[in-house]
Amino acid sequence: KHHYFTTVDQVQNLITNGSVPVYIIDPIGLESLYKQLEKYNICDREDIYVIYVYADEDTRLIRWLNRDRNNANITAAKNFRVRDNAETEQFAEFEKDPNNYNLLINNSGNASKQLNSAIMSNAMYNFAE
């Protein structure tokens, strides 16, 4: 299991030095970040600009297959299902309320063209090994 985080001090130092902290974070992590920043009076929830990057399931699967080149397509797809199922609930809840984000970017792309490319690319990679 992976753990990603930032500390309150890191955020405070970035802001103090005139930088804009940018994080890629899931809804559960975002809620945790809100609470910590408010607890230490660094900023309010309203001061955080949330960009939600959405991709449909087919696109997420294709991108996963393109990244998971160490496994055959079937294993990679199973790995995707486990992760996607684990995250579906928190993102579905987050998506229900447009007040959860300031900007929504649909990053789905052309899934059908990408799927064929991902399958062929992954198959060729596995064949070459």
PAZAPA-4460 file (N, C-alpha, C; in steps of 0.05 Angstrom, whole numbers, plus 32768, in hexadecimal, padded with zeros to 4 digits):
% residues 129
    n_x    n_y    n_z   ca_x   ca_y   ca_z    c_x    c_y    c_z   seq   type   mol
   8011   7FE8   8000   8000   8000   8000   8012   8019   8000     1      K     A
   800B   802C   7FF0   801A   8045   7FEE   800E   805A   8000     2      H     A
   801F   806B   800A   8017   8082   801B   8023   809B   800F     3      H     A
   8012   80AE   8009   801B   80C8   7FFF   8011   80DD   8012     4      Y     A
   8022   80F1   8017   8019   8106   802A   802A   811F   8027     5      F     A
   8021   8134   8033   8030   814C   8037   802D   8153   8054     6      T     A
   8040   8162   805F   803D   816B   807A   8032   8187   807B     7      T     A
   8027   818F   8091   801D   81AA   8095   8034   81BE   8092     8      V     A
   804C   81B7   809C   8063   81C8   8099   806B   81CD   807C     9      D     A
   8069   81B7   806C   8070   81BA   8050   805D   81CE   8042    10      Q     A
   8043   81CB   8047   8030   81DD   803B   8035   81F9   8045    11      V     A
   8039   81FD   805F   803E   8218   806A   8056   8224   805D    12      Q     A
   806C   8215   805A   8085   8220   804E   8080   8228   8031    13      N     A
   8072   8218   8022   806C   821F   8006   805D   8239   8005    14      L     A
   8048   823B   8015   8038   8254   8014   8048   826C   801D    15      I     A
   8058   8269   8033   8068   827F   803D   807C   8288   8028    16      T     A
   8087   8276   8018   809B   827D   8004   808E   8285   7FE9    17      N     A
   8074   8289   7FE9   8066   8293   7FD2   805F   827E   7FBD    18      G     A
   8063   8265   7FC4   805C   824F   7FB1   803F   8247   7FB4    19      S     A
   8035   823A   7FA0   801A   822F   7FA1   801C   8211   7FA2    20      V     A
   8015   8205   7FB9   8017   81E8   7FBB   8003   81DB   7FA9    21      P     A
   800B   81C6   7F9B   7FF9   81B7   7F89   7FFD   8199   7F91    22      V     A
   7FE6   818C   7F95   7FE6   8170   7F9D   7FD3   8160   7F8C    23      Y     A
   7FDA   8148   7F85   7FC8   8135   7F79   7FBF   8123   7F90    24      I     A
   7FA4   8124   7F95   7F9A   8118   7FAE   7F7E   810D   7FA9    25      I     A
   7F77   80F8   7FB7   7F5C   80ED   7FB5   7F4A   80FB   7FC9    26      D     A
   7F2F   80F7   7FC6   7F1D   8106   7FD8   7F22   8102   7FF6    27      P     A
   7F29   80EA   7FFE   7F2F   80E5   801A   7F47   80F5   8023    28      I     A
   7F5C   80F5   8013   7F74   8105   8019   7F6E   8123   8019    29      G     A
   7F5D   812B   8007   7F55   8148   8006   7F47   8150   8020    30      L     A
   7F35   8140   802A   7F27   8146   8043   7F3B   8147   805A    31      E     A
   7F4E   8135   805A   7F62   8135   806F   7F73   814E   806E    32      S     A
   7F7B   8156   8055   7F8A   816F   8052   7F7B   8187   805B    33      L     A
   7F61   8189   8054   7F50   819F   805E   7F52   81A1   807C    34      Y     A
   7F4D   818B   8089   7F4C   818B   80A7   7F67   8194   80B3    35      K     A
   7F7D   818A   80A8   7F97   8192   80B3   7F9D   81AF   80AF    36      Q     A
   7F97   81B9   8097   7F9D   81D5   8091   7F8C   81E8   80A2    37      L     A
   7F73   81E0   80A6   7F61   81F0   80B8   7F6A   81EE   80D5    38      E     A
   7F72   81D6   80DE   7F7A   81D2   80F9   7F92   81E3   8101    39      K     A
   7FA5   81E7   80EF   7FBD   81F6   80F4   7FBB   8213   80E9    40      Y     A
   7FA2   821B   80E2   7F9C   8237   80D9   7FAE   823F   80C1    41      N     A
   7FB3   822D   80AF   7FC3   8233   8098   7FB1   823F   8082    42      I     A
   7F9A   8234   807E   7F87   823F   806C   7F6C   8232   8071    43      C     A
   7F57   823E   8065   7F3C   8232   8067   7F37   8221   804E    44      D     A
   7F23   8211   8051   7F1A   81FF   803B   7F15   820F   8021    45      R     A
   7F0A   8227   8024   7F03   8238   800D   7F1C   8243   7FFF    46      E     A
   7F33   8242   800C   7F4C   824C   8001   7F59   8237   7FEE    47      D     A
   7F4F   821F   7FEF   7F5B   820A   7FDF   7F4C   8207   7FC5    48      I     A
   7F5A   8208   7FAE   7F4E   8205   7F94   7F51   81E8   7F8B    49      Y     A
   7F3A   81DA   7F88   7F3A   81BE   7F82   7F34   81BA   7F64    50      V     A
   7F46   81AD   7F56   7F42   81A6   7F3A   7F3D   8188   7F3A    51      I     A
   7F25   8180   7F31   7F1E   8164   7F30   7F23   815A   7F13    52      Y     A
   7F35   8147   7F10   7F3B   813C   7EF5   7F2C   8121   7EF4    53      V     A
   7F18   8121   7EE3   7F07   8109   7EDF   7F0F   80F9   7EC7    54      Y     A
   7F0F   80DF   7EC9   7F12   80CD   7EB2   7EFF   80B6   7EB5    55      A     A
   7EF2   80AF   7EA0   7EDE   8099   7EA1   7EED   807E   7EA6    56      D     A
   7EDE   806A   7EAC   7EEA   8050   7EB4   7EFB   8044   7E9D    57      E     A
   7EF1   8045   7E84   7F00   803A   7E6E   7F1B   8048   7E6B    58      D     A
   7F1B   8062   7E6E   7F34   8072   7E6B   7F47   806B   7E82    59      T     A
   7F3D   8068   7E9B   7F4E   8061   7EB1   7F5A   8046   7EAD    60      R     A
   7F4A   8033   7EA3   7F54   8018   7E9D   7F6A   8018   7E88    61      L     A
   7F66   8027   7E73   7F7A   8029   7E5E   7F94   8034   7E69    62      I     A
   7F92   8049   7E78   7FAA   8056   7E83   7FB8   8043   7E96    63      R     A
   7FA8   8034   7EA5   7FB4   8020   7EB8   7FC3   800B   7EA8    64      W     A
   7FB7   8001   7E93   7FC5   7FEC   7E82   7FDF   7FF7   7E76    65      L     A
   7FDE   8010   7E6E   7FF7   801C   7E63   800D   801F   7E78    66      N     A
   8005   8023   7E92   8019   8025   7EA7   8022   800B   7EB2    67      R     A
   8010   7FF7   7EB3   8016   7FDD   7EC0   8021   7FC9   7EAB    68      D     A
   8039   7FCF   7EA2   8045   7FBE   7E8D   8053   7FA5   7E98    69      R     A
   8054   7FA3   7EB2   8061   7F8C   7EBE   804F   7F74   7EC0    70      N     A
   8035   7F77   7EBA   8022   7F62   7EBC   8014   7F5E   7EA1    71      N     A
   800A   7F45   7E9D   7FFA   7F40   7E85   7FE0   7F50   7E87    72      A     A
   7FD3   7F54   7E71   7FBA   7F64   7E70   7FA5   7F5B   7E85    73      N     A
   7FA2   7F41   7E88   7F8E   7F36   7E9B   7F95   7F3E   7EB8    74      I     A
   7FAE   7F3A   7EBF   7FB7   7F42   7EDA   7FB6   7F5F   7EDF    75      T     A
   7FBE   7F6F   7ECB   7FBD   7F8C   7ECD   7FA0   7F95   7ED0    76      A     A
   7F8E   7F89   7EC1   7F71   7F91   7EC3   7F66   7F8A   7EDF    77      A     A
   7F6F   7F73   7EEA   7F66   7F6C   7F05   7F71   7F80   7F1A    78      K     A
   7F8A   7F87   7F16   7F96   7F9B   7F28   7F86   7FB5   7F27    79      N     A
   7F7F   7FBD   7F0F   7F6F   7FD5   7F0B   7F55   7FD3   7F1A    80      F     A
   7F47   7FBD   7F17   7F2D   7FB9   7F24   7F2F   7FBC   7F42    81      R     A
   7F43   7FB0   7F4E   7F46   7FB2   7F6B   7F49   7FCF   7F73    82      V     A
   7F5B   7FDD   7F66   7F5F   7FFA   7F6D   7F47   800B   7F67    83      R     A
   7F3B   8007   7F50   7F24   8017   7F48   7F0C   8012   7F5A    84      D     A
   7F07   7FF9   7F62   7EF2   7FF3   7F75   7EF7   8000   7F90    85      N     A
   7F10   8001   7F98   7F16   800D   7FB2   7F12   802B   7FB2    86      A     A
   7F14   8038   7F9B   7F12   8055   7F9A   7EF7   805F   7F90    87      E     A
   7EE7   804D   7F84   7ECE   8055   7F78   7EBC   8064   7F8B    88      T     A
   7EB9   805A   7FA3   7EA6   8066   7FB6   7EAD   8082   7FBD    89      E     A
   7EC7   8087   7FC4   7ECE   80A2   7FCC   7ECC   80B6   7FB5    90      Q     A
   7ED2   80AE   7F9D   7ED0   80C0   7F86   7EB3   80C4   7F7E    91      F     A
   7EA2   80AF   7F80   7E86   80B2   7F79   7E78   80C6   7F8D    92      A     A
   7E7F   80C4   7FA6   7E74   80D6   7FBA   7E7E   80F3   7FB5    93      E     A
   7E97   80F6   7FAE   7EA3   8110   7FA9   7E96   811D   7F90    94      F     A
   7E91   810D   7F7B   7E86   8117   7F62   7E69   8122   7F66    95      E     A
   7E5A   8117   7F79   7E3E   811F   7F7D   7E3A   813D   7F82    96      K     A
   7E4E   8149   7F8F   7E4B   8165   7F97   7E5F   8176   7F88    97      D     A
   7E56   8186   7F75   7E69   8197   7F66   7E76   81AC   7F77    98      P     A
   7E6D   81B0   7F8F   7E7A   81C3   7FA2   7E94   81B7   7FAD    99      N     A
   7E99   819E   7FA8   7EB2   8191   7FB1   7ECA   819A   7FA1   100      N     A
   7EC6   81A5   7F89   7EDC   81AD   7F79   7ED6   81C8   7F6B   101      Y     A
   7EEC   81D6   7F64   7EE9   81F0   7F56   7EE9   81ED   7F38   102      N     A
   7EF6   81D9   7F2E   7EF9   81D4   7F11   7EF8   81B6   7F0C   103      L     A
   7EE9   81AE   7EF8   7EE7   8192   7EEF   7EF4   8190   7ED4   104      L     A
   7F07   817E   7ED1   7F14   8179   7EB7   7F0D   815C   7EAF   105      I     A
   7F00   8159   7E99   7EFA   813E   7E8F   7F12   8135   7E7E   106      N     A
   7F20   8122   7E89   7F39   8118   7E7D   7F35   80FC   7E72   107      N     A
   7F1D   80F7   7E66   7F17   80DC   7E5D   7F24   80D6   7E42   108      S     A
   7F27   80E9   7E31   7F33   80E4   7E17   7F22   80D1   7E06   109      G     A
   7F2E   80C5   7DF2   7F21   80B3   7DE0   7F27   8096   7DE9   110      N     A
   7F16   808B   7DFA   7F1B   8072   7E07   7F1D   805A   7DF3   111      A     A
   7F0C   8059   7DDF   7F0C   8042   7DCE   7F26   803F   7DBE   112      S     A
   7F30   8056   7DB4   7F4A   8055   7DA5   7F61   804E   7DB8   113      K     A
   7F60   8059   7DD0   7F75   8054   7DE3   7F75   8037   7DED   114      Q     A
   7F5E   802A   7DEF   7F5C   800F   7DF8   7F6B   7FFC   7DE6   115      L     A
   7F66   7FFE   7DCC   7F74   7FED   7DB9   7F92   7FF1   7DBA   116      N     A
   7F9A   800A   7DBC   7FB7   8011   7DBE   7FC3   8006   7DD7   117      S     A
   7FB5   8008   7DEE   7FBF   7FFE   7E07   7FC2   7FE0   7E07   118      A     A
   7FAE   7FD2   7DFC   7FB0   7FB5   7DFB   7FC7   7FAC   7DEA   119      I     A
   7FC9   7FB8   7DD2   7FDF   7FB0   7DC0   7FFA   7FB7   7DCC   120      M     A
   7FFC   7FCF   7DD8   8015   7FD7   7DE4   801D   7FC5   7DFA   121      S     A
   800A   7FBE   7E0B   8010   7FAD   7E22   8017   7F91   7E19   122      N     A
   8008   7F87   7E05   800E   7F6C   7DFA   8029   7F6B   7DEE   123      A     A
   8031   7F80   7DDF   804B   7F80   7DD2   8061   7F82   7DE7   124      M     A
   805D   7F91   7DFD   8070   7F94   7E12   8074   7F79   7E1F   125      Y     A
   805E   7F6B   7E26   8061   7F51   7E33   806E   7F3D   7E20   126      N     A
   8068   7F3E   7E07   8074   7F2C   7DF3   8092   7F30   7DF1   127      F     A
   809B   7F49   7DF3   80B8   7F4F   7DF0   80C8   7F46   7E08   128      A     A
   80BC   7F42   7E1F   80CB   7F3A   7E36   80D4   7F1E   7E36   129      E     A
***
